[in-house]
């Protein structure tokens, strides 16, 4: 398998450049078509507004939306200029999470940015998990502080023998096959015929080997509430530049709830995270 179509969220955020740089390099590496999606959220007016009073607000909204679209497109063109990659630019009217989830279903990989807690904008804070939980596609989250020029040289696969981690490993195969080093991290493994087996890590290492991937298994012990911290700590210790993990969760009234380790990584990540639900 390969990532033939990569969709990237392209907004007017000043940090979009780091996200676009990663997406463009991946499109070159995997010979993919890179599709930039820019969402124009609808204007939401207070219910007490009347038509006459709303017109100035609508005009201001249109000016800002046009400016954001222009800035986003310029950022995309700057990132892809001179690169050997097929590109497509899309502008879609609608809420960002819904627009991105829909477009993600027609892609092999989605690239988005980490939520930036100190900044407000049209993109919801839970955009990465929203897309992962609703699209069925792998989502690569790029830290707002930036990322390595070519993430994926040292990849850490977080493995707990669950459905989600199995899906993540499969969706990450293009990265795993191209990596210089692959580390399988297992935290608090429990031997079970329905899970890790008699030798935790052995079965997944064998499966990877059949794909031509040589992996090193690391086992760690941690309290349930500290699994995320252990993942981040080991990633730093081992020079990891891409973390792969399955995420579990659910949505309720547009509020997405994830497991503790997933939430910790999304809040404190320092390298890109490929997440799959």
Secondary structure, DSSP 8 states (H G I E B T S, - for coil): ----EEEEE--S-TTHHHHHHHHHHHHHHTT-EEEEEEEE------TT--HHHHHHHHHHHHHHHHHHHHHHHHHHHHHHTT-S-EEEEEEEES-HHHHHHHHHTTSSEEEEE---TT---SS-TTHHHHHHHHH-S-EEEE-TT---TT--SEEEEE--SSHHHHHHHHHTHHHHHH-SEEEEEEES----TTTT-SSTTHHHHHHHHHTT--EEEEEE---GGGHHHHHHHHHHHTT-SEEEEE--EEEETTEEEE-HHHHHHHHH-SSEEEEE-
